[in-house]
């Protein structure tokens, strides 16, 4: 008995010592943790975020990326509570799918700073960062419109004047993509039809493949991927059918270089780096919402230069200029 | 586009969507006949899907990838069999545990071996044998639907009569069903009950392996975590719907596949996506209700939930 007691005491002492040590280390060095609701390696949203953290790490910030299975919401909450309770992190980042968790946890830790990106939560210790995906998708729509109406420049097209979106789930943020896309298509040619299909989740790549192939069989010339990890199935279907696709969240042009004409990027990495810097310097506007849009290069289109000639780019840039000048206001699913 | 071409494309979608469901359903059916409710099909499929891509990338051989996928799934089924039959753990608990092991295990290997937990996507991947384009065009509508389909689709279709033959025309099938319907009586008649159950579980592993390989190898040529997306459970529902009978189970799987393909098409006609995505599940629930009504009408011996009392 006494032997085991000694062991337990020793173990407790080690834990306490470890905790104190970690706290001391944190006091010296700025640190950021990202509580995720997904895994890295999607060659999209999460990897873009990770790039921002690694950039900060190079400048001496202590970072940690806490991955979690997308099908295990309890774990997301546990990770958020554990990092908040530890009080060793200068700032806790969290992102998609965490609204209710953050709304429950953040008020209990008023001295802990949080950055909530890709959504909005107005609490005094939370800095919300959103991306104007509607504005980025507006550019994608303009490009898709050009593809559908210019068969000579884009030889894989059919001239049927149809474009499509295959999306993950019918969520407000996804609707924001869709509204912007539709408006972009309409600025080029209002007679082009836009088809929209939903997978129902963000993992079922086979379903994404099937929906895309179905659209392409029906005469759609270009499909916009708004489906997270499952979107790889969309791109594969476009490549197999030898039609066009447009990637999202990170540069997916290289995955199928003959078929992916462009990718819409939310500059998630940049925004994470910037906000981390702001918080470190103490001038972050906590309790507010920062929007990264076309104006401050928070969203951008990366072209596949081998497939998109300058003439097509010029038409998209003309559409972009209309937004920058304020002539066109891009529709949003987030009504104020 | 001509109507017959559209019909062929629809039929091709039904075939492709049905294949993994059909194989998963047969996998669950064969254990159901040995009185084991197999919820581990999902996990076996996931491991097979991963192994197919990993081995295909390393070896450059599609057939080796397919065989390894089936082998990996069979290994999982033997773990399931060992835990639940030899060690006598509860089937449901063991099955759910196996699913968690499969989800976590594939992620762990992705992270540790491939340093990429988001998935495994080889630049080049060997393709499976497929029916050549134009080879079946002499047969209207149905012929073109089978063109460009992979060997797994055909294996799935052949698996139905094979399962039926083994269960109803071979002594080993009698023994297996006898264990499922009345284990003490079967043992008294000299049947090795545990061996029969293990055999059923192993057969289920082989079928689930094919189902998983189809998901990752047939069209996508990459693996994503959780890419099975509940197909193992839809297969289980098809088995319960089909009352554990091979042809009825296959019919149920085709019904779910057809609802899925139909839903995909309805979406482009601007039907509300929420309702369209519900279609296969509504079909599953209706199917289960129908099967219960039928089961009440004429009591089947190998029903789920223990031996008939």
Interface residues (C-beta under 8 A of the other chain):
Chain A: X39 X40 X41 X42 X43 X46 X47 X67 X69 X70 X71 X164 X170 X195 X196 X197 X198 X200 X201 X203 X204 X205 X206 X207 X209 X210 X211 X213 X214 X215 X217 X218 X219 X229 X230 X232 X233 X236 X237 X240 X255
Chain B: X1 X9 X13 X16 X17 X20 X103 X104 X107 X110 X116 X117 X118 X119 X121 X215 X219 X220 X221 X222 X224 X225 X226 X227 X229 X261 X264 X265 X267 X268 X270 X273 X274 X276 X277
